[in-house]
Amino acid sequence: MKTKTHIFVAAVLALMLIASVFMAALWLPLIFTYLSAFLSGRAFTVFQILCGMIGVVFFSILLSALVFPKAIAEDKIFTSHTAKRLKWLSVALLADGVLLCAVAAWLMIAGERLLMPAMLFVSLIGVMVALAIFVLSAYIARAAVLKEEADATL
């Protein structure tokens, strides 16, 4: 079972990474062209910097998550290290959602109405997932303590 699970998790993460690269390569240039009509020179540069920051955080989250299939395969998912990594991922995902929400609000102020609702929706989903991962990290930390106690009694 754990072999199938770790292969499935690795495949999903790899697909997310590939889809994100294609989206960045194909979709972002079109968005930048579209938004150049709404934003002036300095504002457009700030938008590009914010998009770069969001992209770096998102790709670091995906790359960092690639350690979980290995932990599942080795049956080492209930460790304090995994709990700390999940907590870091939740904070990074929350930061990514907040950045995306800030960009959406900034675009709304600039007068853009087409992308802003989708960006707000995606950022809210990211924040909800971040909160769920944060709670999961607490449960995994507790499970790690219980597992260490159970291993010590054997």
Secondary structure, 3 states (H helix, E strand, C coil): CHHHHHHHHHHHHHHHHHHHHHHHHHCHHHHHHHHCCCCCHHHHHHHHHHHHHHHHHHHHHHHHHCHHHHHHHCCCCCCHHHHHHHHHHHHHHHHHHHHHHHHHHHHHHHCCCCCHHHHHHHHHHHHHHHHHHHHHHHHHHHHHHHHHHHHHHC
